Amino acid sequence: MIRLLLARLGLSILTLLAVSVVVFSATLLLPGDPARAALGPKADPSAVEVLRKEFGLDRPAITQYATWISGIAVGDFGRSIPSGRPVWDMIQPKAVNTVVLTLASLALLIPLSLLLGVVAAIWRDRLADHVISIPTVILVALPEFVIGTLLIIVFAVWLRWLPPVSLLQDSRSLFSQSALFLLPILTLLCTTLAQVVRMVRAVTIDVLKAEYVYMARLRGIRPMRVLWSHVLPNVISPSIQTIALNAAWLAGGVVITEAVFQLPGIGSALAEAVINRDMPTVLAVTLIITATYVLINLISEALILILNPRLRGQHNSY
């Protein structure tokens, strides 16, 4: 298993390198001059040229990429072109907001999806199944910005329970502003919960039809013990991949949710960087999102191998 994980890790590193090349090339194709965008359209050409030399924009693309990727290797994300500040100092507070939003959504997603999916499968084609399945079918068809807008209308406009936007104050702790995270968390939860619940329901139905579950029932084992000892362990393993895919989606999909609620997170940092032609910030944020995506998938594969020893044998046989 260790050799397999090391191979996956090496493949992940190659994936990150490939993505870095693609993203770096894409930023070079963006219209406009980053130095000109930072100084303004009426800036003196000599000042623009000085700024270009300061940030190495006058050097060949391959040299720029080598300098940037070597800095990333030692934890240096470079400096923002418009402000001159270190990129990490600019995005770190916003990244914390995104991490809090993502982890809170996952903390609710995992237990709720397992609970609702298993309940819908046990009472298949009954009232409980319909109550769970019909809303999930509707939510799967709705994009996150539509769900977010509907939640704002209901909870902020009609009921006036929660604020419509999440304008955080740097002078206050995130805990004291937790109410500002509720609507974004609920939006992400609704978006991801529907897909995971449907997956868990389908897997649970297949497990309930398995011969070992049938034999356990014939031996007179109590239904709850059959559920905990025979059904759930075999449901969790295949569901991990679906949960991981949705968790990885949260790393990038949170960008839209942050825009809807004006939450100052990694998504707003990326949007501002693209508008300002701030190449170092665009590259840093994109690479962080990609690394998060790759890391989550790597962790999910490790968990699947740990929970399902049969897969280790299959991999070792190749």
C-alpha positions in Angstrom: 0.0 0.0 0.0 2.9 2.4 0.8 4.4 1.8 -2.7 1.0 2.5 -4.3 0.6 5.7 -2.3 4.1 6.9 -3.1 3.3 6.3 -6.8 0.1 8.3 -6.5 2.0 11.0 -4.7 4.5 11.2 -7.6 1.7 11.3 -10.1 0.1 14.1 -8.1 3.3 16.1 -8.2 3.5 15.7 -11.9 -0.1 16.8 -12.2 0.6 19.9 -10.3 3.6 20.7 -12.5 1.5 20.2 -15.6 -1.2 22.4 -14.2 1.3 25.1 -13.3 2.6 25.1 -16.9 -0.9 25.4 -18.3 -2.0 28.2 -15.9 1.2 30.1 -16.4 0.8 29.9 -20.2 -2.8 31.0 -19.9 -1.9 34.1 -17.8 0.6 35.1 -20.5 -2.3 35.1 -23.0 -4.5 37.4 -21.0 -5.0 40.7 -22.8 -3.2 43.8 -21.6 0.1 44.5 -19.9 0.2 43.8 -16.1 2.6 46.7 -15.5 0.4 49.0 -17.5 -2.7 47.8 -15.7 -1.0 48.4 -12.3 0.2 52.0 -13.1 -2.8 53.0 -15.1 -3.4 53.8 -18.8 -1.8 57.3 -18.5 1.4 56.1 -16.8 4.7 57.2 -18.1 6.2 54.6 -20.5 9.5 54.7 -18.7 7.8 54.0 -15.3 6.0 51.0 -17.0 9.3 49.7 -18.3 10.9 50.0 -14.8 8.0 48.0 -13.3 8.3 45.4 -16.0 12.0 44.9 -15.2 11.4 44.9 -11.5 9.0 41.9 -11.8 10.9 40.2 -14.6 8.1 40.7 -17.2 10.7 41.7 -19.8 12.4 38.3 -19.6 11.5 35.2 -21.8 8.5 33.2 -20.7 10.5 30.1 -19.9 12.8 32.2 -17.6 9.8 33.8 -15.8 8.2 30.3 -15.3 11.5 28.9 -13.9 11.9 31.8 -11.5 8.3 31.5 -10.3 8.2 27.7 -9.9 11.6 27.7 -8.1 10.1 30.3 -5.7 7.0 28.1 -5.1 9.3 25.2 -4.2 10.6 27.2 -1.2 7.3 28.7 -0.2 7.7 32.0 -2.0 4.6 33.0 -4.0 6.1 36.2 -5.2 4.9 39.8 -4.9 1.7 41.3 -6.2 2.3 43.6 -9.1 -0.3 46.3 -8.3 0.6 46.6 -4.5 4.1 45.2 -4.3 3.1 43.2 -1.2 4.0 39.5 -0.8 1.2 37.4 -2.4 0.9 35.1 0.6 0.4 38.0 3.0 -2.5 39.2 0.8 -4.3 35.9 0.3 -3.6 34.2 3.7 -6.5 36.0 5.6 -8.9 35.2 2.7 -7.7 31.6 2.5 -8.5 31.2 6.2 -12.1 32.3 5.5 -12.4 29.8 2.7 -11.0 27.0 4.8 -13.5 27.7 7.6 -16.3 27.8 5.1 -15.2 24.6 3.4 -14.5 22.6 6.6 -17.8 23.7 8.1 -19.7 22.5 5.0 -17.8 19.2 5.0 -18.5 18.7 8.7 -22.2 18.8 8.0 -22.1 17.1 4.6 -20.5 13.8 5.7 -22.9 12.8 8.6 -26.0 14.2 6.9 -25.4 12.5 3.6 -24.8 9.1 5.2 -27.8 9.5 7.4 -30.2 10.6 4.7 -28.9 8.2 2.1 -29.1 5.1 4.4 -32.6 6.1 5.6 -33.9 6.6 2.1 -32.5 3.2 1.1 -33.9 1.3 4.1 -37.4 2.8 3.5 -37.1 2.6 -0.3 -40.2 3.7 -2.2 -41.9 4.7 1.0 -42.8 8.2 2.4 -39.3 8.7 4.0 -37.6 7.9 0.7 -39.8 10.3 -1.3 -39.3 13.1 1.2 -35.6 12.7 0.9 -35.2 11.9 -2.8 -37.5 14.5 -4.4 -35.7 17.5 -2.9 -32.3 16.0 -3.8 -33.4 15.6 -7.4 -34.4 19.2 -7.5 -31.2 20.4 -5.8 -29.0 18.5 -8.3 -30.5 20.5 -11.1 -29.9 23.9 -9.5 -26.5 25.6 -9.7 -25.1 27.1 -6.5 -25.7 30.7 -7.4 -29.4 30.0 -7.9 -29.6 28.1 -4.5 -27.7 31.0 -2.8 -30.1 33.6 -4.3 -33.1 31.6 -3.2 -31.7 31.3 0.3 -31.1 35.0 0.5 -34.7 35.7 -0.6 -36.1 33.3 2.1 -33.8 33.9 5.1 -32.7 37.5 4.5 -35.6 39.1 2.7 -38.7 37.3 3.8 -37.8 36.0 7.3 -35.0 38.6 8.1 -33.2 36.0 10.1 -29.7 36.3 8.5 -27.8 39.0 6.7 -27.9 38.8 2.9 -24.1 39.4 2.5 -21.1 38.2 4.4 -19.0 41.3 4.8 -16.5 40.2 7.4 -14.7 42.7 9.7 -10.9 42.2 10.1 -11.1 43.7 13.6 -13.4 41.0 14.9 -12.8 37.2 15.3 -14.4 34.8 12.9 -16.3 33.1 15.7 -18.0 36.4 16.6 -19.1 36.7 13.0 -20.3 33.1 12.6 -23.8 34.2 11.6 -22.3 35.6 8.4 -21.1 32.1 7.4 -24.5 30.4 7.8 -26.0 31.2 4.4 -22.8 30.4 2.4 -22.5 27.1 4.3 -26.1 26.2 3.7 -25.6 27.0 0.0 -22.6 24.7 -0.3 -24.3 22.0 1.7 -27.4 22.0 -0.5 -25.3 21.9 -3.6 -23.2 18.9 -2.5 -25.6 17.1 -0.3 -28.0 16.1 -3.1 -25.3 14.3 -5.1 -23.8 12.4 -2.1 -27.2 11.4 -0.7 -28.2 9.9 -4.1 -24.9 8.0 -4.2 -25.2 6.7 -0.7 -28.8 5.6 -1.3 -27.8 3.6 -4.4 -24.8 2.0 -2.7 -26.9 1.1 0.4 -29.6 -0.5 -1.7 -27.0 -2.7 -3.4 -25.5 -3.7 0.0 -28.9 -4.5 1.5 -29.4 -7.0 -1.4 -26.0 -8.7 -0.7 -25.9 -12.3 0.4 -24.0 -11.7 3.6 -26.7 -9.2 4.8 -29.4 -11.8 3.9 -27.5 -14.5 5.8 -27.1 -12.2 8.8 -30.8 -11.6 9.0 -31.5 -15.4 8.7 -29.2 -16.0 11.7 -31.5 -13.7 13.7 -29.1 -10.8 14.2 -31.0 -7.7 15.2 -31.6 -5.2 12.4 -29.6 -2.4 14.0 -26.6 -4.7 14.5 -26.9 -5.8 10.9 -26.9 -2.1 9.9 -23.9 -1.1 12.0 -21.8 -4.2 11.5 -22.6 -5.3 7.9 -24.2 -2.5 6.0 -22.5 0.8 7.0 -18.9 -0.5 6.7 -19.6 -1.5 3.1 -21.4 1.7 2.4 -18.8 4.1 3.6 -15.9 2.7 1.5 -17.5 3.3 -1.9 -19.0 6.6 -0.7 -15.7 8.1 0.2 -14.8 8.7 -3.4 -18.0 10.7 -4.0 -17.5 12.7 -0.8 -13.9 13.4 -1.8 -15.0 14.6 -5.3 -17.5 16.9 -3.7 -14.9 18.1 -1.2 -12.5 18.8 -4.0 -15.3 20.6 -5.9 -15.7 22.8 -2.8 -12.1 24.0 -3.2 -13.0 25.6 -6.6 -16.8 25.8 -6.4 -16.6 28.0 -3.3 -15.5 30.8 -5.7 -19.1 31.3 -6.9 -20.6 31.1 -3.5 -18.2 33.7 -2.1 -19.1 36.0 -5.0 -22.9 35.6 -4.3 -22.5 36.5 -0.6 -19.5 38.9 -1.1 -17.5 36.8 1.3 -13.8 37.8 1.3 -12.3 34.4 0.5 -9.9 32.8 -2.0 -12.5 33.2 -4.7 -12.7 37.0 -4.3 -8.9 37.1 -4.3 -8.8 35.2 -7.6 -11.5 37.5 -9.2 -9.7 40.7 -8.2 -6.4 39.3 -9.4 -7.8 38.5 -12.8 -9.4 42.0 -13.1 -6.1 43.7 -12.1 -3.9 41.4 -14.3 -2.0 40.5 -11.1 -0.3 37.4 -12.5 1.6 36.3 -9.4 -1.7 36.3 -7.4 -3.6 34.5 -10.1 -0.9 31.8 -10.3 -0.7 31.4 -6.6 -4.5 31.0 -6.0 -5.0 28.7 -8.9 -2.1 26.5 -7.8 -3.4 26.4 -4.2 -6.9 25.3 -5.4 -5.4 22.7 -7.7 -3.1 21.4 -4.9 -6.1 21.1 -2.6 -8.0 19.2 -5.2 -5.1 16.8 -5.7 -4.5 16.4 -2.0 -8.2 15.5 -1.2 -8.2 12.9 -3.9 -4.9 11.4 -2.6 -6.4 11.2 0.9 -9.6 9.6 -0.3 -7.6 6.9 -2.2 -5.6 6.2 1.0 -8.8 5.9 3.0 -10.4 3.6 0.5 -7.3 1.3 0.5 -7.3 1.2 4.3 -11.0 0.4 4.6 -11.0 -2.1 1.7 -8.0 -4.5 1.9 -9.3 -6.3 -1.2 -8.3 -3.4 -3.4 -4.7 -3.5 -2.1 -4.5 -7.1 -3.3 -5.9 -6.1 -6.7 -3.3 -3.4 -7.1 -0.5 -5.6 -6.0 -1.5 -8.2 -8.5 -0.8 -5.9 -11.5 
